[in-house]
Amino acid sequence: MKVTLSVIKADIGGFPGHSSMHPALMEIARQELGKQKGKLLIDFKVLHCGDDLELIMTHTKGVDNKLIHKLAWDVFVKGTAEAKKLKLYGAGQDLLKDTFSGNVKGMGPGVAEMEFEERKSEPVMIFMADKTEPGAWNYALYKMFADPFSTAGLVIDPNMHDGFTFEVHDLFEHKKVLLKCPEEIYDLLAFIGQPARYVVKHVFRNSDKMIAASTSTQRLSLLAGRYVGKDDPVMIVRAQSGLPAVGEVLEPFSFPYTVAGWMRGSHHGPFMPVGFDQATPSRFDGPPRVICAGFQLSGGVLEGPCDMLKDVSFDRARKMANEIADYLRRHGPFEPHRLSADEMEYTTLPGVIKKLEKRFRKI
């Protein structure tokens, strides 16, 4: 039996501000998904990262299924109604359209999905982020699936020795390219080192084309044509048995690398790995957070979650992230803390510039 794992998220209202998720919205999601357990769904979990509601669902309908996406959309709509009653901030901000059109892609919510036959043992890591963009996964995926200094299995596991293929999407031109590693590592880095534009969507094992990772690639500003909040992506990574071990999947987050987002989606900041209870960004609406829910899949049942990044071994990364945050915040409105001009195009800054453009004179 093929199982589909769908992770669909949306920001439907923060509590308070952009910090966390109101318990009432979580309960609505549990109730609505619970009605479909044993029907549309095999199993589900409801989590949150910051102010983003995360729906984790297993089923047999395949990816991009209209019924599954409609279910998620209806949860978000019902949650938005409650968020408006509670006067939560940004209620429904990720729902860019009024009516469902068959697929939540292009409508605001973020989606990561994959369909596969369960192996003898099927560990799955689900990463969720807040206050950053889809390209935030680029560095981590490279370290997991292409860097032998991070993933020892690339060297010592014969089942991984053929490497992995990265499917990279150009978010501006709506094109994709497949790059086979290790042969095309330099080509891969030429693109994914520009995470605002080029994003890793899928990773496949070269030896048998088995899917290993899937991410959400929706950019709200490009969909809406204006700044409506950061994208706060999700990612699914399968582990073990010819794929990176769980520890190799988590290792990239021992370094709080820099990502775009943070306050008003307009600043660079450290990507701080935290436990579920610390996914409540409040300092300058940040810094950006990442959590990881670990599951064992068994017949589509989600055994878990385990709070993978709560481990004390990530304490040093958290300390480093706070030090980096201090350093960057001292820059105030200056680059490189504030994003460069091309990345600020879809924030609220152009409105300030437009107000003053008539006052400029030729030199």
CORCORRA-V564377 format. One record per residue. N is the residue number from 0. SS is DSSP state (alpha for helix, beta for strand, coil for the rest). PHI is phi in radians with two decimals (none if undefined). Layout:
BEGIN
N	SS	PHI
N	SS	PHI
END
This chain:
BEGIN
0	coil	none
1	beta	-1.46
2	beta	-1.94
3	beta	-1.89
4	beta	-1.90
5	beta	-2.04
6	beta	-2.08
7	beta	-2.20
8	beta	-2.26
9	beta	-2.79
10	coil	-1.63
11	coil	-2.02
12	coil	2.54
13	beta	-1.63
14	coil	-2.60
15	coil	-1.47
16	coil	0.98
17	coil	-1.89
18	coil	-1.46
19	coil	-2.60
20	coil	-2.11
21	coil	-1.21
22	alpha	-0.98
23	alpha	-1.12
24	alpha	-1.26
25	alpha	-1.10
26	alpha	-1.17
27	alpha	-1.04
28	alpha	-1.10
29	alpha	-1.10
30	alpha	-1.13
31	alpha	-1.20
32	alpha	-1.22
33	alpha	-1.06
34	coil	-1.13
35	coil	-1.83
36	beta	-1.21
37	coil	1.51
38	coil	-2.02
39	coil	-1.17
40	beta	-1.90
41	coil	-1.37
42	beta	-2.72
43	beta	-2.77
44	beta	-2.44
45	beta	-2.10
46	beta	-2.30
47	beta	-2.50
48	beta	-2.23
49	coil	1.06
50	coil	-1.70
51	beta	-1.88
52	beta	-1.52
53	beta	-1.97
54	beta	-1.82
55	beta	-1.91
56	beta	-2.34
57	beta	-2.06
58	beta	-2.89
59	coil	-2.12
60	coil	-1.63
61	coil	1.47
62	coil	-1.34
63	coil	1.04
64	coil	-1.37
65	alpha	-1.07
66	alpha	-1.18
67	alpha	-1.18
68	alpha	-1.15
69	alpha	-1.14
70	alpha	-1.04
71	alpha	-1.09
72	alpha	-1.03
73	alpha	-1.12
74	alpha	-1.08
75	alpha	-1.15
76	alpha	-1.14
77	alpha	-1.15
78	alpha	-1.12
79	alpha	-1.11
80	alpha	-1.03
81	alpha	-1.19
82	alpha	-1.06
83	alpha	-1.20
84	alpha	-1.08
85	coil	-1.45
86	coil	0.99
87	coil	-1.23
88	beta	-1.29
89	coil	1.15
90	coil	-0.99
91	coil	1.27
92	coil	-1.17
93	coil	-1.52
94	coil	-1.64
95	coil	-1.46
96	coil	-2.26
97	coil	-1.50
98	coil	-2.27
99	coil	-1.27
100	coil	-2.12
101	coil	1.87
102	coil	-2.83
103	coil	-1.33
104	coil	-1.11
105	coil	1.49
106	coil	-1.88
107	coil	2.17
108	coil	-1.07
109	beta	-1.61
110	beta	-2.39
111	beta	-2.26
112	beta	-2.48
113	beta	-2.71
114	beta	-2.06
115	beta	-2.84
116	beta	-1.47
117	coil	-1.11
118	coil	-1.44
119	coil	-0.96
120	coil	-2.37
121	beta	-2.23
122	beta	-1.35
123	beta	-2.28
124	beta	-1.85
125	beta	-1.99
126	beta	-1.72
127	beta	-2.32
128	beta	-2.21
129	beta	-2.38
130	coil	1.18
131	beta	-2.74
132	coil	-2.02
133	alpha	-0.98
134	alpha	-1.16
135	alpha	-1.08
136	alpha	-1.46
137	alpha	-0.96
138	alpha	-1.04
139	alpha	-1.09
140	alpha	-1.15
141	alpha	-1.09
142	alpha	-1.10
143	alpha	-1.16
144	alpha	-1.95
145	alpha	-2.44
146	coil	-1.92
147	coil	-1.19
148	coil	-1.29
149	coil	-1.79
150	coil	-1.93
151	coil	-1.11
152	alpha	-1.05
153	alpha	-1.09
154	alpha	-1.72
155	alpha	-1.87
156	coil	-1.81
157	coil	-1.06
158	coil	-1.34
159	coil	-1.96
160	coil	-1.14
161	coil	-1.37
162	coil	1.49
163	beta	-2.43
164	beta	-1.86
165	beta	-1.81
166	beta	-1.65
167	beta	-1.89
168	beta	-1.83
169	beta	-1.60
170	coil	-1.26
171	coil	-1.54
172	coil	-1.69
173	coil	0.98
174	beta	-2.22
175	beta	-2.41
176	beta	-2.48
177	beta	-1.80
178	beta	-2.15
179	beta	-1.58
180	beta	-2.02
181	coil	-1.50
182	coil	-1.00
183	coil	-1.99
184	alpha	-1.03
185	alpha	-1.13
186	alpha	-1.13
187	alpha	-1.01
188	alpha	-1.14
189	alpha	-1.05
190	alpha	-1.61
191	alpha	-1.28
192	coil	-1.25
193	coil	-1.95
194	coil	-1.19
195	coil	-1.24
196	coil	-2.01
197	beta	-1.86
198	beta	-2.29
199	beta	-1.30
200	beta	-1.64
201	beta	-2.39
202	beta	-2.26
203	beta	-2.18
204	beta	-1.35
205	coil	-1.12
206	coil	-1.12
207	coil	-2.47
208	coil	1.14
209	coil	-1.15
210	beta	-1.26
211	beta	-2.05
212	beta	-2.65
213	beta	-2.57
214	beta	-2.25
215	coil	-1.57
216	coil	-2.15
217	coil	-1.21
218	coil	-1.99
219	alpha	-1.02
220	alpha	-1.13
221	alpha	-1.27
222	alpha	-1.27
223	alpha	-1.60
224	coil	1.36
225	coil	-2.76
226	coil	-1.36
227	coil	-2.29
228	coil	2.01
229	coil	-1.44
230	coil	-1.49
231	coil	0.90
232	coil	-1.35
233	beta	-2.18
234	beta	-2.64
235	beta	-1.95
236	beta	-2.32
237	beta	-1.46
238	beta	-2.34
239	coil	1.21
240	coil	0.91
241	coil	1.51
242	coil	-2.17
243	coil	-0.94
244	coil	-1.14
245	alpha	-0.93
246	alpha	-1.11
247	alpha	-1.30
248	alpha	-1.17
249	alpha	-1.48
250	alpha	-0.93
251	alpha	-1.00
252	alpha	-1.51
253	alpha	-1.29
254	coil	-2.04
255	coil	-1.38
256	coil	-1.12
257	beta	-1.45
258	beta	-2.30
259	beta	-1.63
260	beta	2.55
261	coil	0.94
262	alpha	-1.07
263	alpha	0.97
264	alpha	1.07
265	coil	-2.17
266	beta	-2.41
267	beta	-1.49
268	beta	-2.75
269	beta	-1.31
270	coil	-1.52
271	beta	-1.57
272	beta	-1.38
273	coil	-2.45
274	coil	-1.40
275	alpha	-0.94
276	alpha	-1.35
277	alpha	-1.87
278	coil	-1.50
279	coil	-2.33
280	coil	-1.07
281	coil	-2.33
282	beta	-1.33
283	coil	0.93
284	coil	1.00
285	beta	-2.95
286	coil	-1.14
287	coil	-0.88
288	beta	-2.09
289	beta	-2.40
290	beta	-2.11
291	beta	-2.41
292	beta	-1.77
293	beta	-1.69
294	beta	-2.29
295	beta	-1.88
296	beta	-1.55
297	beta	-2.46
298	coil	1.08
299	coil	1.49
300	beta	-1.40
301	beta	-1.55
302	beta	-1.41
303	beta	2.51
304	beta	-1.61
305	beta	-1.72
306	beta	-1.48
307	alpha	-1.24
308	alpha	-1.65
309	alpha	-1.28
310	coil	-0.83
311	alpha	-1.09
312	alpha	-1.17
313	alpha	-1.73
314	alpha	-1.06
315	alpha	-1.14
316	alpha	-1.13
317	alpha	-1.15
318	alpha	-1.09
319	alpha	-1.10
320	alpha	-1.07
321	alpha	-1.16
322	alpha	-1.19
323	alpha	-1.11
324	alpha	-1.06
325	alpha	-1.04
326	alpha	-1.06
327	alpha	-1.19
328	alpha	-1.10
329	coil	-1.15
330	coil	-1.34
331	coil	0.97
332	coil	-1.45
333	coil	-1.57
334	coil	-1.16
335	coil	-1.56
336	coil	-1.14
337	beta	-1.30
338	coil	-1.12
339	coil	-1.21
340	coil	-1.00
341	coil	-1.16
342	alpha	-1.38
343	alpha	-1.45
344	alpha	-1.01
345	alpha	-1.80
346	coil	-1.77
347	coil	-1.51
348	alpha	-1.05
349	alpha	-0.96
350	alpha	-1.15
351	alpha	-1.20
352	alpha	-1.12
353	alpha	-1.06
354	alpha	-1.09
355	alpha	-1.84
356	alpha	-1.08
357	alpha	-1.28
358	alpha	-1.52
359	coil	-1.31
360	coil	-2.19
361	coil	-1.15
362	coil	-1.52
END
